[in-house]
Amino acid sequence: MINRFFKVNRRDMVYLKFILEAYEGMNVMSTVDNAAGIIRIAIMPGFEDDMDALLAELGKKVKMEPTTWEGDTAGGGF
């Protein structure tokens, strides 16, 4: 699994969760720091290109700033 972390506006978290859940089996989104607006998107192996395309499209509608998270023990990164 590849973990990608993003800083987003807290009001956009529910919208992102709703959209990403529609792509069941490709990813799992979770909030790692609600106060700071940090989310983790865990991408399943083999879906990296599809998720990159989806995240690029979502980034046109929602500000998603790539970031790091000190709790990322699974590696992956960007």
C-alpha positions as CSV (number, residue, x, y, z in Angstrom):
1,M,0.0,0.0,0.0
2,I,1.2,3.5,-0.8
3,N,0.3,6.3,1.6
4,R,-0.1,9.8,0.4
5,F,-0.8,12.6,2.8
6,F,-2.6,15.9,2.0
7,K,-3.5,19.0,3.8
8,V,-7.1,20.0,2.9
9,N,-9.7,22.4,4.2
10,R,-11.6,20.6,6.9
11,R,-14.9,21.4,5.2
12,D,-13.7,19.4,2.2
13,M,-13.0,16.2,4.1
14,V,-16.5,14.8,3.8
15,Y,-16.7,15.6,0.1
16,L,-13.4,13.9,-0.6
17,K,-14.3,10.9,1.5
18,F,-17.6,10.5,-0.4
19,I,-15.9,10.7,-3.8
20,L,-13.0,8.4,-2.9
21,E,-15.4,5.8,-1.3
22,A,-17.0,5.5,-4.8
23,Y,-13.7,4.0,-5.9
24,E,-14.0,1.0,-3.6
25,G,-11.0,-1.3,-3.6
26,M,-8.6,1.3,-5.0
27,N,-8.0,3.3,-1.9
28,V,-8.9,4.1,1.7
29,M,-9.0,7.7,3.0
30,S,-8.7,8.4,6.6
31,T,-8.2,11.6,8.7
32,V,-4.9,11.6,10.6
33,D,-5.1,15.1,12.1
34,N,-8.6,16.7,12.0
35,A,-7.5,20.0,13.5
36,A,-4.7,20.5,10.9
37,G,-6.8,19.0,8.0
38,I,-4.4,16.2,7.3
39,I,-5.7,13.2,5.5
40,R,-4.1,9.9,4.4
41,I,-5.0,8.2,1.1
42,A,-3.8,4.6,1.1
43,I,-3.6,3.4,-2.4
44,M,-3.8,-0.3,-3.2
45,P,-1.0,-1.7,-5.3
46,G,-1.7,-1.6,-9.0
47,F,-4.0,1.5,-8.8
48,E,-1.3,4.2,-8.5
49,D,-1.8,5.6,-12.0
50,D,-5.6,5.6,-11.8
51,M,-5.5,7.3,-8.4
52,D,-2.9,9.8,-9.6
53,A,-5.4,10.8,-12.4
54,L,-8.3,10.9,-10.0
55,L,-6.4,13.0,-7.4
56,A,-5.3,15.4,-10.2
57,E,-9.0,15.9,-11.2
58,L,-10.1,16.3,-7.5
59,G,-7.3,18.9,-7.1
60,K,-9.0,21.1,-9.7
61,K,-12.0,21.3,-7.4
62,V,-10.5,21.0,-3.9
63,K,-7.3,22.4,-2.7
64,M,-5.1,19.4,-1.7
65,E,-1.6,20.3,-0.6
66,P,0.7,17.3,-0.5
67,T,2.4,16.9,2.8
68,T,4.3,14.4,5.0
69,W,3.2,12.8,8.2
70,E,5.6,11.8,10.9
71,G,3.4,8.8,11.7
72,D,3.8,7.2,8.3
73,T,5.4,3.9,9.1
74,A,4.3,2.1,5.9
75,G,6.5,4.3,3.7
76,G,5.3,5.1,0.3
77,G,5.3,8.8,0.4
78,F,4.7,10.6,-2.9
